[in-house]
Amino acid sequence: MTAWREMTLGEVCELKRGYDLPTERRVDGDVPIVSSSGVTGYHSEAKVQAPGVVTGRYGTLGEVFFIKEDFWPLNTALYVRDFKGNEPRFVAALLQSLDLGTNDGAAAVPGVNRNQLHRLPVRRPDADTQRQIGRVLTGLDDLIENNRRRIELLEQMAQAIYREWFVHFRYPGHEDATLVDSPLGPIPEGWEVTTCGEALTVLGGGTPSKKEPHFWVGGTFPWYTPSDLTKRRTRFTAEPEMWITEEGLRRSSARLFPAGSVLMTSRATLGVLVIATTDASCNQGFIVIPPDDRWPPSFIYEWLDDHAEQLEALGTGATFKEITKGAFKRLPFLMPAVAVVTAFRDAVTPIDGEVQVLEVSCRQLAGIRDLLLPKLVTGQIDVTKLDLDALTESVA
């Protein structure tokens, strides 16, 4: 039976504030700069050797990041300066289990002062158990990371096909095509320059009154806000934080979009994209383009991604940038020949299918990890009896 000792967090590790690094002092390199919200840039010099553990000192509180390479922790964060002989991955998990970002739990630490953190009561197992816990959590992290790398490669394939066919005009059969002049420069004969408003259905979202519980309680329709996308960048939608009821849809400006709709954030953080996997709704912070017989979601997604700079330039507003539907509709749009778009759909649909499966797998693996983590680091689950292969067999 593993012995667990009652002690303080300060006896397990020593936390220290990160270091100032103004933008003007940063030199391009491959050293991660880690703030309270994770890796936010790169520099040429490291301040701390890996492995490292970083958590927010202010700003984004409660997030914990395990860093596998030498890094520079910013002064918005706390990093572990001394692991005191403990397993770094276990220490990261222990900090995650404390839920430092809350203000109403037993482990709440207003202000996230390192001296207060050091006084928190924790339980620590022997070194061998720590290493086993670390191996389990690292194994899950590695599976998730492998999936993410595969997703990145697949998305690069889809993007490369799009650019080859619709930017460089090297699509199947292009050898027999003739280029003609247009407002956008030379384009294949038979292709047409129009506007987004003419070529696409451009819609928006709405927000049912938060004062009406029956618009929200027991909701069965997913309702997205921009933060659902910015917190978790994926090609396809995951479950949102909020759901609305049928009455909420019926009695507000919110509307239900069909599966396959492409949602683009149009306020504050501009141009974050996602393809809806189910019928869905959203708030006013989006431009939504539903699918139709001509435009497959993958084409619209890649077109928007390829025009990110033009879309960013459309943003106006003093308080926060916003792309209005009117401005978006006026944006020039090149309509390719139907046969080329159909061929693109056929080429990219299998890629999108693989991406969607891998994104679901990532969420399932993360769910397993997040369920296990607090139980492992408190001894509620005996790590020696845990069969990781059996847990992940149906997922990875």
C-alpha positions in Angstrom: 0.0 0.0 0.0 1.4 3.4 -1.0 2.0 5.8 1.9 0.7 9.3 1.4 2.1 12.1 3.5 0.2 15.2 4.6 2.3 18.3 4.0 2.1 21.8 2.5 2.6 22.7 -1.2 5.8 24.6 -0.2 7.3 21.3 1.1 6.6 19.7 -2.3 7.9 22.6 -4.6 9.0 26.2 -4.6 7.2 28.6 -6.8 8.8 31.8 -8.1 7.5 34.7 -10.1 8.6 34.8 -13.8 10.7 37.5 -15.5 10.0 40.7 -17.4 10.5 40.5 -21.1 9.1 43.6 -22.9 8.2 43.1 -26.6 11.1 45.4 -27.7 13.6 43.1 -26.0 12.4 39.9 -27.6 14.6 38.3 -30.3 13.2 35.8 -32.7 14.1 32.2 -31.6 12.6 28.9 -30.7 12.5 29.3 -26.9 8.8 29.4 -25.7 7.7 32.5 -23.8 5.1 31.3 -21.2 2.6 33.6 -19.6 -0.4 32.9 -17.4 -2.3 31.8 -20.6 0.4 29.4 -21.9 2.9 29.8 -24.7 2.4 33.3 -26.1 5.5 33.8 -28.2 9.2 32.8 -28.7 12.5 34.2 -27.8 16.2 33.5 -28.4 17.1 32.9 -24.7 15.8 30.6 -22.0 15.6 31.6 -18.4 14.5 28.1 -17.0 15.6 24.6 -18.0 13.0 22.0 -18.8 11.0 20.2 -17.6 9.0 23.1 -16.2 5.6 23.8 -14.6 3.9 27.2 -14.9 0.7 28.6 -13.5 -1.0 32.0 -13.7 0.0 34.7 -11.1 -2.7 37.0 -12.4 -4.7 37.3 -15.6 -5.6 33.7 -16.5 -5.7 32.0 -13.1 -5.9 28.3 -12.5 -4.3 27.1 -15.7 -1.3 24.9 -15.3 1.2 24.2 -18.1 3.8 21.5 -18.2 6.7 22.6 -20.4 8.9 20.1 -22.1 11.6 22.4 -23.3 13.8 25.2 -21.9 11.6 28.3 -21.6 11.2 31.9 -20.4 8.4 32.4 -17.9 6.8 35.9 -17.9 6.2 37.9 -14.8 2.4 37.3 -15.2 3.1 33.7 -14.2 4.6 31.6 -11.4 7.0 28.7 -12.3 8.4 25.9 -10.2 11.9 26.9 -9.3 12.6 23.8 -7.2 10.8 20.5 -7.4 12.5 19.3 -4.2 13.1 15.9 -5.6 9.5 15.3 -6.7 8.4 14.2 -10.1 7.7 17.3 -12.3 4.7 15.8 -14.1 3.2 14.8 -10.7 3.8 18.4 -9.4 2.0 19.8 -12.4 -1.0 17.5 -11.8 -1.0 18.4 -8.1 -1.3 22.1 -9.0 -4.0 21.4 -11.5 -6.0 19.4 -8.9 -6.0 22.4 -6.5 -8.2 24.4 -8.9 -6.4 27.7 -8.2 -8.6 29.8 -10.4 -11.7 29.5 -8.2 -12.7 31.7 -5.4 -15.2 29.5 -3.6 -13.4 26.2 -3.1 -11.4 24.9 -0.1 -8.2 25.6 -2.1 -9.1 29.1 -3.2 -6.2 31.6 -3.0 -7.4 35.2 -3.6 -4.7 37.1 -5.4 -2.7 33.9 -6.2 0.2 34.9 -3.9 3.0 32.4 -3.9 3.4 32.5 -0.2 -0.3 31.7 0.2 0.1 28.9 -2.3 3.1 27.4 -0.4 0.8 27.1 2.7 -1.8 25.0 1.0 -2.3 21.5 2.5 -1.6 18.7 0.1 -0.9 14.9 0.1 2.2 13.4 -1.5 3.0 9.8 -2.3 6.4 8.1 -2.5 8.7 8.8 -5.5 7.9 5.6 -7.3 4.2 6.3 -7.2 4.8 9.8 -8.4 6.7 8.4 -11.4 3.9 6.0 -12.2 1.3 8.7 -12.0 3.5 10.9 -14.2 3.9 8.1 -16.8 0.1 7.6 -17.0 -0.6 11.3 -17.4 2.3 11.8 -19.9 1.0 8.8 -21.9 -2.4 10.4 -22.3 -0.8 13.8 -23.1 1.3 12.1 -25.8 -1.7 10.4 -27.4 -3.5 13.7 -27.5 -0.4 15.5 -28.9 0.1 12.8 -31.6 -3.6 13.3 -32.6 -3.1 17.0 -32.8 0.0 16.6 -35.0 -2.0 14.4 -37.3 -4.8 16.9 -37.4 -2.3 19.7 -38.3 -0.9 17.6 -41.2 -4.3 16.9 -42.5 -5.4 20.5 -42.3 -2.2 21.5 -44.1 -3.1 19.0 -46.9 -6.6 20.5 -47.3 -5.1 24.0 -47.3 -2.5 23.0 -49.9 -5.1 21.5 -52.2 -7.2 24.7 -51.9 -4.3 27.0 -52.7 -3.1 24.9 -55.5 -6.5 24.8 -57.2 -8.1 28.2 -56.3 -5.1 30.5 -55.8 -2.5 29.2 -58.3 -5.2 27.7 -60.6 -3.4 24.4 -61.0 -6.6 22.3 -60.6 -7.3 19.0 -62.5 -7.6 19.9 -66.2 -6.1 23.4 -65.8 -3.7 22.6 -68.7 -6.6 23.2 -71.1 -7.8 26.4 -69.5 -7.4 29.9 -70.8 -6.7 32.8 -68.4 -8.7 36.0 -68.9 -8.5 39.4 -67.2 -10.7 40.3 -64.3 -10.8 42.8 -61.4 -8.8 40.3 -59.4 -6.2 39.7 -62.1 -6.0 36.8 -64.5 -8.5 34.1 -63.8 -9.6 30.9 -65.6 -12.1 31.5 -68.4 -15.6 30.6 -67.1 -14.8 31.6 -63.5 -16.7 34.8 -62.3 -15.8 37.6 -60.0 -18.7 38.6 -57.8 -19.2 39.5 -54.1 -19.7 37.4 -50.9 -23.2 38.8 -50.7 -24.0 37.6 -54.2 -22.4 34.2 -54.0 -23.1 33.2 -50.4 -25.9 33.1 -47.9 -24.6 35.4 -45.1 -26.4 35.2 -41.7 -25.8 36.1 -38.1 -26.8 35.0 -34.6 -28.7 36.3 -31.7 -29.0 36.0 -27.9 -32.2 35.1 -26.1 -32.8 37.1 -22.9 -30.8 35.8 -20.0 -33.6 37.0 -17.7 -35.9 34.3 -19.1 -34.9 30.9 -17.5 -37.2 29.0 -19.9 -35.0 30.1 -22.8 -32.0 28.3 -21.3 -32.9 25.8 -18.6 -33.1 22.3 -20.2 -31.8 23.7 -23.5 -31.2 21.1 -26.2 -29.8 23.3 -29.0 -26.1 24.2 -28.9 -25.5 27.9 -28.7 -22.0 29.2 -29.4 -20.2 32.3 -28.3 -16.8 33.4 -29.7 -15.1 32.2 -26.5 -16.2 28.6 -27.3 -14.0 28.8 -30.3 -11.1 30.8 -28.9 -10.6 28.6 -25.9 -10.4 25.5 -28.0 -9.3 26.0 -31.6 -10.7 23.1 -33.7 -11.9 22.6 -37.3 -15.2 21.2 -36.1 -17.5 22.2 -33.3 -17.3 20.7 -29.8 -20.0 21.1 -27.2 -20.5 24.8 -26.2 -20.8 26.1 -22.7 -24.5 27.0 -23.2 -27.6 25.5 -24.7 -30.9 27.1 -25.5 -34.5 25.8 -25.6 -36.9 25.7 -28.6 -38.8 28.6 -27.0 -35.5 30.5 -26.8 -35.0 30.1 -30.5 -38.6 30.9 -31.3 -38.9 34.1 -29.2 -35.5 35.7 -30.0 -33.3 36.7 -32.9 -31.3 33.5 -32.5 -31.8 31.0 -35.3 -30.9 27.4 -35.9 -28.3 26.8 -38.6 -27.9 23.4 -40.3 -25.0 21.1 -39.8 -22.1 22.0 -42.1 -22.5 25.8 -41.5 -19.2 27.6 -41.2 -19.1 30.0 -38.2 -16.6 32.9 -38.2 -16.0 35.1 -35.2 -16.7 38.7 -36.2 -16.1 40.6 -33.0 -13.1 41.2 -30.8 -11.1 38.2 -31.9 -11.8 38.2 -35.6 -11.7 35.3 -38.1 -11.7 32.2 -35.9 -13.4 29.5 -37.9 -15.3 26.3 -37.2 -17.6 23.9 -39.1 -20.8 22.9 -37.3 -21.2 19.2 -37.0 -24.8 19.4 -35.9 -27.6 21.9 -36.2 -26.5 24.9 -34.0 -27.1 28.5 -33.0 -24.8 31.3 -31.9 -24.8 34.8 -30.6 -24.2 38.0 -32.5 -20.4 37.6 -32.5 -20.4 35.5 -35.7 -20.9 35.6 -39.4 -22.5 32.3 -40.4 -22.5 30.8 -43.9 -24.8 27.8 -44.2 -23.9 25.0 -46.7 -25.7 24.7 -50.0 -25.5 22.5 -53.1 -22.7 24.5 -54.6 -20.5 25.4 -51.7 -19.2 22.6 -49.4 -18.2 23.6 -45.9 -14.6 22.7 -46.6 -14.4 25.2 -49.5 -16.0 28.0 -47.5 -13.7 27.2 -44.5 -10.5 27.3 -46.7 -11.7 30.4 -48.6 -12.2 32.3 -45.3 -8.9 31.1 -43.9 -7.1 32.1 -47.1 -8.6 35.6 -46.9 -7.7 36.2 -43.2 -5.8 39.4 -43.8 -8.6 41.0 -45.9 -11.1 40.0 -43.3 -9.0 41.4 -40.5 -8.8 44.7 -42.5 -12.6 44.9 -42.5 -12.7 45.2 -38.7 -13.9 48.5 -37.4 -14.9 49.9 -34.0 -13.3 51.9 -31.2 -14.1 49.6 -28.3 -13.5 46.3 -30.1 -13.1 45.4 -33.8 -16.1 44.0 -35.6 -16.7 42.8 -39.1 -20.2 43.8 -40.1 -22.3 41.6 -42.4 -22.6 44.5 -44.8 -18.9 44.9 -45.1 -18.4 41.2 -45.5 -21.0 41.0 -48.3 -19.1 43.6 -50.3 -15.9 41.6 -50.2 -14.9 40.3 -53.7 -15.5 36.6 -54.3 -14.2 34.5 -57.1 -16.7 31.9 -58.2 -14.8 28.9 -59.7 -16.4 26.5 -62.2 -18.8 24.1 -60.6 -16.9 21.0 -61.7 -13.7 22.2 -59.9 -15.6 22.9 -56.6 -17.2 19.4 -56.9 -13.8 17.8 -57.4 -12.5 19.8 -54.4 -15.4 18.4 -52.3 -14.5 14.9 -53.3 -10.8 15.4 -52.5 -11.2 17.1 -49.1 -14.2 15.3 -47.6 -12.1 12.2 -46.6 -9.6 14.5 -45.0 -12.3 16.3 -43.1 -13.7 13.0 -42.0 -10.3 12.0 -40.5 -9.9 15.3 -38.8 -13.3 15.1 -37.2 -12.5 11.6 -35.8 -9.2 12.7 -34.4 -10.7 15.8 -32.8 -13.3 13.6 -31.1 -10.5 11.3 -30.0 -8.6 14.2 -28.5 -11.7 15.3 -26.5 -12.3 11.8 -25.2 -8.7 11.3 -24.2 -8.6 14.7 -22.5 -11.8 13.7 -20.7 -10.2 10.5 -19.4 -7.1 12.5 -18.3 -9.1 15.2 -16.5 -11.3 12.5 -14.8 -8.2 10.5 -13.6 -6.0 13.4 -12.6 -7.6 14.6 -9.4 -8.2 11.0 -8.3 -4.6 9.9 -9.1 -2.9 12.8 -7.2 -5.0 12.3 -4.1 -4.7 8.6 -4.0 -8.4 7.8 -4.7 -7.2 5.6 -7.6 -4.3 3.2 -7.1 -2.1 3.8 -10.1 -0.6 0.3 -9.8 -3.9 -1.2 -10.7 -4.6 1.1 -13.6 -4.6 -0.4 -17.1 -4.0 2.6 -19.4 -4.1 0.5 -22.6 -7.6 -0.8 -21.7 -8.8 2.7 -20.9 -7.7 4.2 -24.2 -8.2 1.1 -26.5 -11.5 2.4 -27.8 -10.4 6.0 -28.2 -6.8 6.3 -29.5 
